[in-house]
Amino acid sequence: MKVTIIASGSDGNCIHLQSGDTGILIDAGKWKRDLEKRLLAKGVNASTDIQAIFITHSHNDHIRGLTIANKYRLPVYATDGEWKKISGVDDELCRTLETTYGKYDPVEVGKLRVYPFKVHHDALEPVGYSVEDDSGNRACIVFDTGHIDDDMLEMMEGNIYIIEANHDVDMLREGPYDDYLKDRISDKYRGHLSNDQTAEALAKLVRGRGELIFLTHLSDTNNLPKLAEITVTSTLSAKGLSRSSYSIEVV
């Protein structure tokens, strides 16, 4: 499975996953024209390399360029709650993620199987995704969430982790944001993952079998790429995992 980070951060988020002749986007958080340019620059052909778009939640930095679906006639998947805040997608392209006994049903797109799961953020019905291919790869995508619970950990097991490391706790606490915004970012049910939270989750998931880790959605104000990387690698080292047993990239 090939992972291409099209955009990451507060200005927009978009991931492309490709396995064989099947490709999907997770979120489309850049304006359509910018998104098309970024896809082209990364070698992703919007006409042939994307078969569907999956939305984590309806905040602008995740759906800003979603009208790209209309141009290329791409089905868009989102939860019922998030569709309440999404507009501009042609009706025949809208797909609602269904549930059975409280769990989201998987969606098959070509060679990919997509498993949505609940996350914790200040949106109506946000989700993360795990994506499997026929070669045994399983990629987990978790963008905005205030914490990672046991149900999420169960769904996140795999060999590719695309996960937010939004802020450093001390930088957020001592930074320029007002108290309301600081509380919102650090809130367990509305906010974002800190470096420490991300590191703790990865320590439970990574086995040192060549996993790929992508740290995404870093705050420009409350984090530093090197700080996010050191926090994760130090925690994995304390678990006994050598730096050579996995790969990590800070986006």
Secondary structure, 3 states (H helix, E strand, C coil): CEEEEEECCCCCCEEEEEECCEEEEECCCCCHHHHHHHHHHCCCCCCCCCCEEECCCCCHHHHCCCCHHHHHCCCEEECHHHHCCCCCCCHHHEEECCEECCEECCEEECCEEEEEEECCCCCCCCEEEEEECCCCCEEEEECCCCCCCHHHHHHHCCCEEEEECCECHHHHHHCCCCHHHHHHHHCCCCCCCEHHHHHHHHHHHCCCCCEEEEEECCCCCCCCHHHHHHHHHHHHHHCCCCHHHEEEEEC
